[in-house]
Amino acid sequence: MSKNFEKFKRYYEEGLWSKQKLYNVVGKRTGITPEEYEIITGETYIPEN
């Protein structure tokens, strides 16, 4: 798991972060992986072109 996975998961679950905010940190240096996004949201990560 990424360094911030648990923290970002908690932010999302507590309503502090929207799905869009979580999407925005996927692939960033201190963010999460596409797979972790899917674990947290239950939705498939689809990268923007």
PDB file of N, H, CA, C and O in Angstrom:
ATOM      1  N   MET A   1       0.829  -1.188   0.000  1.00  0.00           N
ATOM      2  CA  MET A   1       0.000   0.000   0.000  1.00  0.00           C
ATOM      3  C   MET A   1       0.880   1.260   0.000  1.00  0.00           C
ATOM      4  O   MET A   1       1.982   1.279   0.548  1.00  0.00           O
ATOM      5  N   SER A   2       0.356   2.284  -0.623  1.00  0.00           N
ATOM      6  H   SER A   2      -0.539   2.268  -1.069  1.00  0.00           H
ATOM      7  CA  SER A   2       1.066   3.554  -0.659  1.00  0.00           C
ATOM      8  C   SER A   2       1.139   4.156   0.738  1.00  0.00           C
ATOM      9  O   SER A   2       0.331   3.846   1.614  1.00  0.00           O
ATOM     10  N   LYS A   3       2.115   5.010   0.918  1.00  0.00           N
ATOM     11  H   LYS A   3       2.771   5.261   0.206  1.00  0.00           H
ATOM     12  CA  LYS A   3       2.355   5.647   2.209  1.00  0.00           C
ATOM     13  C   LYS A   3       1.090   6.324   2.761  1.00  0.00           C
ATOM     14  O   LYS A   3       0.817   6.247   3.959  1.00  0.00           O
ATOM     15  N   ASN A   4       0.333   6.975   1.899  1.00  0.00           N
ATOM     16  H   ASN A   4       0.555   7.038   0.926  1.00  0.00           H
ATOM     17  CA  ASN A   4      -0.827   7.748   2.352  1.00  0.00           C
ATOM     18  C   ASN A   4      -2.166   7.049   2.152  1.00  0.00           C
ATOM     19  O   ASN A   4      -3.217   7.665   2.327  1.00  0.00           O
ATOM     20  N   PHE A   5      -2.138   5.769   1.788  1.00  0.00           N
ATOM     21  H   PHE A   5      -1.284   5.268   1.647  1.00  0.00           H
ATOM     22  CA  PHE A   5      -3.388   5.058   1.503  1.00  0.00           C
ATOM     23  C   PHE A   5      -4.389   5.154   2.649  1.00  0.00           C
ATOM     24  O   PHE A   5      -5.526   5.576   2.441  1.00  0.00           O
ATOM     25  N   GLU A   6      -3.987   4.775   3.832  1.00  0.00           N
ATOM     26  H   GLU A   6      -3.063   4.432   4.001  1.00  0.00           H
ATOM     27  CA  GLU A   6      -4.907   4.763   4.977  1.00  0.00           C
ATOM     28  C   GLU A   6      -5.440   6.164   5.289  1.00  0.00           C
ATOM     29  O   GLU A   6      -6.619   6.335   5.598  1.00  0.00           O
ATOM     30  N   LYS A   7      -4.570   7.144   5.206  1.00  0.00           N
ATOM     31  H   LYS A   7      -3.612   7.004   4.956  1.00  0.00           H
ATOM     32  CA  LYS A   7      -4.976   8.521   5.494  1.00  0.00           C
ATOM     33  C   LYS A   7      -5.998   9.008   4.467  1.00  0.00           C
ATOM     34  O   LYS A   7      -7.033   9.563   4.837  1.00  0.00           O
ATOM     35  N   PHE A   8      -5.717   8.804   3.188  1.00  0.00           N
ATOM     36  H   PHE A   8      -4.876   8.353   2.887  1.00  0.00           H
ATOM     37  CA  PHE A   8      -6.630   9.263   2.149  1.00  0.00           C
ATOM     38  C   PHE A   8      -7.941   8.490   2.186  1.00  0.00           C
ATOM     39  O   PHE A   8      -9.003   9.050   1.913  1.00  0.00           O
ATOM     40  N   LYS A   9      -7.872   7.209   2.522  1.00  0.00           N
ATOM     41  H   LYS A   9      -7.009   6.754   2.743  1.00  0.00           H
ATOM     42  CA  LYS A   9      -9.081   6.386   2.662  1.00  0.00           C
ATOM     43  C   LYS A   9      -9.965   6.949   3.767  1.00  0.00           C
ATOM     44  O   LYS A   9     -11.181   7.057   3.610  1.00  0.00           O
ATOM     45  N   ARG A  10      -9.349   7.303   4.872  1.00  0.00           N
ATOM     46  H   ARG A  10      -8.362   7.215   5.000  1.00  0.00           H
ATOM     47  CA  ARG A  10     -10.097   7.881   5.988  1.00  0.00           C
ATOM     48  C   ARG A  10     -10.714   9.220   5.587  1.00  0.00           C
ATOM     49  O   ARG A  10     -11.875   9.482   5.902  1.00  0.00           O
ATOM     50  N   TYR A  11      -9.960  10.062   4.903  1.00  0.00           N
ATOM     51  H   TYR A  11      -9.017   9.850   4.647  1.00  0.00           H
ATOM     52  CA  TYR A  11     -10.490  11.352   4.438  1.00  0.00           C
ATOM     53  C   TYR A  11     -11.739  11.141   3.588  1.00  0.00           C
ATOM     54  O   TYR A  11     -12.739  11.840   3.755  1.00  0.00           O
ATOM     55  N   TYR A  12     -11.674  10.177   2.679  1.00  0.00           N
ATOM     56  H   TYR A  12     -10.861   9.610   2.544  1.00  0.00           H
ATOM     57  CA  TYR A  12     -12.798   9.904   1.788  1.00  0.00           C
ATOM     58  C   TYR A  12     -13.989   9.362   2.572  1.00  0.00           C
ATOM     59  O   TYR A  12     -15.117   9.815   2.384  1.00  0.00           O
ATOM     60  N   GLU A  13     -13.744   8.407   3.437  1.00  0.00           N
ATOM     61  H   GLU A  13     -12.827   8.039   3.590  1.00  0.00           H
ATOM     62  CA  GLU A  13     -14.822   7.789   4.212  1.00  0.00           C
ATOM     63  C   GLU A  13     -15.492   8.773   5.160  1.00  0.00           C
ATOM     64  O   GLU A  13     -16.690   8.667   5.422  1.00  0.00           O
ATOM     65  N   GLU A  14     -14.731   9.722   5.672  1.00  0.00           N
ATOM     66  H   GLU A  14     -13.758   9.808   5.459  1.00  0.00           H
ATOM     67  CA  GLU A  14     -15.295  10.709   6.591  1.00  0.00           C
ATOM     68  C   GLU A  14     -15.924  11.900   5.863  1.00  0.00           C
ATOM     69  O   GLU A  14     -16.461  12.808   6.498  1.00  0.00           O
ATOM     70  N   GLY A  15     -15.856  11.893   4.537  1.00  0.00           N
ATOM     71  H   GLY A  15     -15.420  11.156   4.021  1.00  0.00           H
ATOM     72  CA  GLY A  15     -16.461  12.957   3.753  1.00  0.00           C
ATOM     73  C   GLY A  15     -15.622  14.216   3.652  1.00  0.00           C
ATOM     74  O   GLY A  15     -16.106  15.256   3.208  1.00  0.00           O
ATOM     75  N   LEU A  16     -14.354  14.125   4.067  1.00  0.00           N
ATOM     76  H   LEU A  16     -13.961  13.280   4.428  1.00  0.00           H
ATOM     77  CA  LEU A  16     -13.477  15.284   3.985  1.00  0.00           C
ATOM     78  C   LEU A  16     -12.965  15.494   2.567  1.00  0.00           C
ATOM     79  O   LEU A  16     -12.661  16.618   2.165  1.00  0.00           O
ATOM     80  N   TRP A  17     -12.872  14.406   1.815  1.00  0.00           N
ATOM     81  H   TRP A  17     -13.119  13.493   2.141  1.00  0.00           H
ATOM     82  CA  TRP A  17     -12.427  14.460   0.429  1.00  0.00           C
ATOM     83  C   TRP A  17     -13.522  13.899  -0.467  1.00  0.00           C
ATOM     84  O   TRP A  17     -14.182  12.918  -0.126  1.00  0.00           O
ATOM     85  N   SER A  18     -13.701  14.531  -1.606  1.00  0.00           N
ATOM     86  H   SER A  18     -13.165  15.328  -1.883  1.00  0.00           H
ATOM     87  CA  SER A  18     -14.636  14.030  -2.614  1.00  0.00           C
ATOM     88  C   SER A  18     -13.937  12.965  -3.456  1.00  0.00           C
ATOM     89  O   SER A  18     -12.722  12.782  -3.373  1.00  0.00           O
ATOM     90  N   LYS A  19     -14.724  12.274  -4.259  1.00  0.00           N
ATOM     91  H   LYS A  19     -15.710  12.423  -4.327  1.00  0.00           H
ATOM     92  CA  LYS A  19     -14.159  11.291  -5.173  1.00  0.00           C
ATOM     93  C   LYS A  19     -13.212  11.974  -6.161  1.00  0.00           C
ATOM     94  O   LYS A  19     -12.193  11.400  -6.545  1.00  0.00           O
ATOM     95  N   GLN A  20     -13.547  13.199  -6.572  1.00  0.00           N
ATOM     96  H   GLN A  20     -14.375  13.666  -6.260  1.00  0.00           H
ATOM     97  CA  GLN A  20     -12.700  13.936  -7.514  1.00  0.00           C
ATOM     98  C   GLN A  20     -11.350  14.274  -6.879  1.00  0.00           C
ATOM     99  O   GLN A  20     -10.313  14.161  -7.532  1.00  0.00           O
ATOM    100  N   LYS A  21     -11.359  14.684  -5.623  1.00  0.00           N
ATOM    101  H   LYS A  21     -12.201  14.776  -5.092  1.00  0.00           H
ATOM    102  CA  LYS A  21     -10.107  14.998  -4.927  1.00  0.00           C
ATOM    103  C   LYS A  21      -9.227  13.749  -4.853  1.00  0.00           C
ATOM    104  O   LYS A  21      -8.019  13.818  -5.077  1.00  0.00           O
ATOM    105  N   LEU A  22      -9.833  12.628  -4.541  1.00  0.00           N
ATOM    106  H   LEU A  22     -10.815  12.572  -4.358  1.00  0.00           H
ATOM    107  CA  LEU A  22      -9.101  11.372  -4.478  1.00  0.00           C
ATOM    108  C   LEU A  22      -8.548  11.011  -5.858  1.00  0.00           C
ATOM    109  O   LEU A  22      -7.405  10.571  -5.982  1.00  0.00           O
ATOM    110  N   TYR A  23      -9.362  11.201  -6.882  1.00  0.00           N
ATOM    111  H   TYR A  23     -10.290  11.559  -6.781  1.00  0.00           H
ATOM    112  CA  TYR A  23      -8.937  10.939  -8.262  1.00  0.00           C
ATOM    113  C   TYR A  23      -7.713  11.774  -8.615  1.00  0.00           C
ATOM    114  O   TYR A  23      -6.804  11.302  -9.299  1.00  0.00           O
ATOM    115  N   ASN A  24      -7.697  13.011  -8.146  1.00  0.00           N
ATOM    116  H   ASN A  24      -8.435  13.394  -7.590  1.00  0.00           H
ATOM    117  CA  ASN A  24      -6.617  13.938  -8.480  1.00  0.00           C
ATOM    118  C   ASN A  24      -5.260  13.541  -7.903  1.00  0.00           C
ATOM    119  O   ASN A  24      -4.233  14.007  -8.397  1.00  0.00           O
ATOM    120  N   VAL A  25      -5.225  12.703  -6.882  1.00  0.00           N
ATOM    121  H   VAL A  25      -6.059  12.325  -6.481  1.00  0.00           H
ATOM    122  CA  VAL A  25      -3.941  12.304  -6.294  1.00  0.00           C
ATOM    123  C   VAL A  25      -3.430  10.961  -6.811  1.00  0.00           C
ATOM    124  O   VAL A  25      -2.339  10.528  -6.439  1.00  0.00           O
ATOM    125  N   VAL A  26      -4.207  10.303  -7.661  1.00  0.00           N
ATOM    126  H   VAL A  26      -5.093  10.654  -7.963  1.00  0.00           H
ATOM    127  CA  VAL A  26      -3.764   9.022  -8.226  1.00  0.00           C
ATOM    128  C   VAL A  26      -2.535   9.258  -9.102  1.00  0.00           C
ATOM    129  O   VAL A  26      -2.532  10.117  -9.984  1.00  0.00           O
ATOM    130  N   GLY A  27      -1.504   8.481  -8.839  1.00  0.00           N
ATOM    131  H   GLY A  27      -1.505   7.783  -8.123  1.00  0.00           H
ATOM    132  CA  GLY A  27      -0.281   8.559  -9.629  1.00  0.00           C
ATOM    133  C   GLY A  27       0.669   9.673  -9.237  1.00  0.00           C
ATOM    134  O   GLY A  27       1.773   9.758  -9.774  1.00  0.00           O
ATOM    135  N   LYS A  28       0.270  10.513  -8.326  1.00  0.00           N
ATOM    136  H   LYS A  28      -0.627  10.444  -7.890  1.00  0.00           H
ATOM    137  CA  LYS A  28       1.159  11.580  -7.864  1.00  0.00           C
ATOM    138  C   LYS A  28       2.202  10.989  -6.927  1.00  0.00           C
ATOM    139  O   LYS A  28       2.021   9.893  -6.397  1.00  0.00           O
ATOM    140  N   ARG A  29       3.282  11.713  -6.728  1.00  0.00           N
ATOM    141  H   ARG A  29       3.428  12.603  -7.158  1.00  0.00           H
ATOM    142  CA  ARG A  29       4.393  11.222  -5.904  1.00  0.00           C
ATOM    143  C   ARG A  29       3.948  10.815  -4.505  1.00  0.00           C
ATOM    144  O   ARG A  29       4.388   9.782  -3.999  1.00  0.00           O
ATOM    145  N   THR A  30       3.101  11.589  -3.880  1.00  0.00           N
ATOM    146  H   THR A  30       2.743  12.428  -4.291  1.00  0.00           H
ATOM    147  CA  THR A  30       2.638  11.259  -2.526  1.00  0.00           C
ATOM    148  C   THR A  30       1.192  10.774  -2.533  1.00  0.00           C
ATOM    149  O   THR A  30       0.515  10.794  -1.505  1.00  0.00           O
ATOM    150  N   GLY A  31       0.732  10.343  -3.688  1.00  0.00           N
ATOM    151  H   GLY A  31       1.281  10.327  -4.523  1.00  0.00           H
ATOM    152  CA  GLY A  31      -0.664   9.922  -3.830  1.00  0.00           C
ATOM    153  C   GLY A  31      -0.850   8.425  -3.697  1.00  0.00           C
ATOM    154  O   GLY A  31      -0.128   7.749  -2.965  1.00  0.00           O
ATOM    155  N   ILE A  32      -1.834   7.926  -4.421  1.00  0.00           N
ATOM    156  H   ILE A  32      -2.421   8.476  -5.016  1.00  0.00           H
ATOM    157  CA  ILE A  32      -2.180   6.515  -4.376  1.00  0.00           C
ATOM    158  C   ILE A  32      -2.143   5.934  -5.794  1.00  0.00           C
ATOM    159  O   ILE A  32      -2.043   6.669  -6.777  1.00  0.00           O
ATOM    160  N   THR A  33      -2.224   4.617  -5.878  1.00  0.00           N
ATOM    161  H   THR A  33      -2.305   4.020  -5.080  1.00  0.00           H
ATOM    162  CA  THR A  33      -2.233   3.937  -7.168  1.00  0.00           C
ATOM    163  C   THR A  33      -3.668   3.834  -7.691  1.00  0.00           C
ATOM    164  O   THR A  33      -4.625   4.002  -6.934  1.00  0.00           O
ATOM    165  N   PRO A  34      -3.809   3.558  -8.987  1.00  0.00           N
ATOM    166  CA  PRO A  34      -5.160   3.338  -9.518  1.00  0.00           C
ATOM    167  C   PRO A  34      -5.888   2.187  -8.808  1.00  0.00           C
ATOM    168  O   PRO A  34      -7.100   2.251  -8.599  1.00  0.00           O
ATOM    169  N   GLU A  35      -5.159   1.158  -8.449  1.00  0.00           N
ATOM    170  H   GLU A  35      -4.175   1.106  -8.619  1.00  0.00           H
ATOM    171  CA  GLU A  35      -5.757   0.027  -7.738  1.00  0.00           C
ATOM    172  C   GLU A  35      -6.272   0.449  -6.366  1.00  0.00           C
ATOM    173  O   GLU A  35      -7.336   0.005  -5.937  1.00  0.00           O
ATOM    174  N   GLU A  36      -5.524   1.300  -5.682  1.00  0.00           N
ATOM    175  H   GLU A  36      -4.659   1.661  -6.030  1.00  0.00           H
ATOM    176  CA  GLU A  36      -5.955   1.777  -4.363  1.00  0.00           C
ATOM    177  C   GLU A  36      -7.187   2.677  -4.489  1.00  0.00           C
ATOM    178  O   GLU A  36      -8.071   2.643  -3.632  1.00  0.00           O
ATOM    179  N   TYR A  37      -7.245   3.478  -5.553  1.00  0.00           N
ATOM    180  H   TYR A  37      -6.527   3.505  -6.248  1.00  0.00           H
ATOM    181  CA  TYR A  37      -8.434   4.292  -5.819  1.00  0.00           C
ATOM    182  C   TYR A  37      -9.658   3.387  -5.917  1.00  0.00           C
ATOM    183  O   TYR A  37     -10.710   3.689  -5.353  1.00  0.00           O
ATOM    184  N   GLU A  38      -9.514   2.283  -6.632  1.00  0.00           N
ATOM    185  H   GLU A  38      -8.660   2.037  -7.090  1.00  0.00           H
ATOM    186  CA  GLU A  38     -10.618   1.349  -6.811  1.00  0.00           C
ATOM    187  C   GLU A  38     -11.018   0.683  -5.497  1.00  0.00           C
ATOM    188  O   GLU A  38     -12.201   0.442  -5.259  1.00  0.00           O
ATOM    189  N   ILE A  39     -10.042   0.388  -4.646  1.00  0.00           N
ATOM    190  H   ILE A  39      -9.080   0.584  -4.839  1.00  0.00           H
ATOM    191  CA  ILE A  39     -10.336  -0.198  -3.332  1.00  0.00           C
ATOM    192  C   ILE A  39     -11.139   0.795  -2.495  1.00  0.00           C
ATOM    193  O   ILE A  39     -12.118   0.417  -1.851  1.00  0.00           O
ATOM    194  N   ILE A  40     -10.735   2.035  -2.502  1.00  0.00           N
ATOM    195  H   ILE A  40      -9.940   2.342  -3.025  1.00  0.00           H
ATOM    196  CA  ILE A  40     -11.373   3.053  -1.666  1.00  0.00           C
ATOM    197  C   ILE A  40     -12.777   3.400  -2.162  1.00  0.00           C
ATOM    198  O   ILE A  40     -13.720   3.467  -1.373  1.00  0.00           O
ATOM    199  N   THR A  41     -12.911   3.617  -3.463  1.00  0.00           N
ATOM    200  H   THR A  41     -12.145   3.562  -4.104  1.00  0.00           H
ATOM    201  CA  THR A  41     -14.196   4.091  -4.003  1.00  0.00           C
ATOM    202  C   THR A  41     -15.118   2.980  -4.470  1.00  0.00           C
ATOM    203  O   THR A  41     -16.331   3.177  -4.551  1.00  0.00           O
ATOM    204  N   GLY A  42     -14.563   1.817  -4.777  1.00  0.00           N
ATOM    205  H   GLY A  42     -13.578   1.657  -4.711  1.00  0.00           H
ATOM    206  CA  GLY A  42     -15.370   0.737  -5.328  1.00  0.00           C
ATOM    207  C   GLY A  42     -15.662   0.931  -6.806  1.00  0.00           C
ATOM    208  O   GLY A  42     -16.477   0.209  -7.381  1.00  0.00           O
ATOM    209  N   GLU A  43     -14.997   1.907  -7.425  1.00  0.00           N
ATOM    210  H   GLU A  43     -14.335   2.493  -6.958  1.00  0.00           H
ATOM    211  CA  GLU A  43     -15.202   2.186  -8.840  1.00  0.00           C
ATOM    212  C   GLU A  43     -13.890   2.035  -9.604  1.00  0.00           C
ATOM    213  O   GLU A  43     -12.807   2.219  -9.049  1.00  0.00           O
ATOM    214  N   THR A  44     -14.006   1.701 -10.866  1.00  0.00           N
ATOM    215  H   THR A  44     -14.886   1.551 -11.317  1.00  0.00           H
ATOM    216  CA  THR A  44     -12.832   1.560 -11.725  1.00  0.00           C
ATOM    217  C   THR A  44     -12.207   2.923 -11.976  1.00  0.00           C
ATOM    218  O   THR A  44     -12.904   3.901 -12.248  1.00  0.00           O
ATOM    219  N   TYR A  45     -10.887   2.973 -11.880  1.00  0.00           N
ATOM    220  H   TYR A  45     -10.321   2.178 -11.659  1.00  0.00           H
ATOM    221  CA  TYR A  45     -10.156   4.209 -12.196  1.00  0.00           C
ATOM    222  C   TYR A  45      -9.983   4.280 -13.699  1.00  0.00           C
ATOM    223  O   TYR A  45      -9.419   3.369 -14.306  1.00  0.00           O
ATOM    224  N   ILE A  46     -10.463   5.353 -14.303  1.00  0.00           N
ATOM    225  H   ILE A  46     -10.920   6.093 -13.810  1.00  0.00           H
ATOM    226  CA  ILE A  46     -10.319   5.579 -15.732  1.00  0.00           C
ATOM    227  C   ILE A  46      -9.504   6.855 -15.922  1.00  0.00           C
ATOM    228  O   ILE A  46      -9.982   7.949 -15.622  1.00  0.00           O
ATOM    229  N   PRO A  47      -8.265   6.718 -16.424  1.00  0.00           N
ATOM    230  CA  PRO A  47      -7.421   7.909 -16.583  1.00  0.00           C
ATOM    231  C   PRO A  47      -7.982   8.862 -17.634  1.00  0.00           C
ATOM    232  O   PRO A  47      -8.572   8.444 -18.631  1.00  0.00           O
ATOM    233  N   GLU A  48      -7.784  10.137 -17.386  1.00  0.00           N
ATOM    234  H   GLU A  48      -7.306  10.477 -16.576  1.00  0.00           H
ATOM    235  CA  GLU A  48      -8.180  11.143 -18.370  1.00  0.00           C
ATOM    236  C   GLU A  48      -7.167  11.143 -19.498  1.00  0.00           C
ATOM    237  O   GLU A  48      -5.980  10.902 -19.278  1.00  0.00           O
ATOM    238  N   ASN A  49      -7.627  11.407 -20.677  1.00  0.00           N
ATOM    239  H   ASN A  49      -8.591  11.603 -20.856  1.00  0.00           H
ATOM    240  CA  ASN A  49      -6.710  11.451 -21.829  1.00  0.00           C
ATOM    241  C   ASN A  49      -6.179  12.829 -22.042  1.00  0.00           C
ATOM    242  O   ASN A  49      -5.395  13.054 -22.964  1.00  0.00           O
TER     243      ASN A  49
END
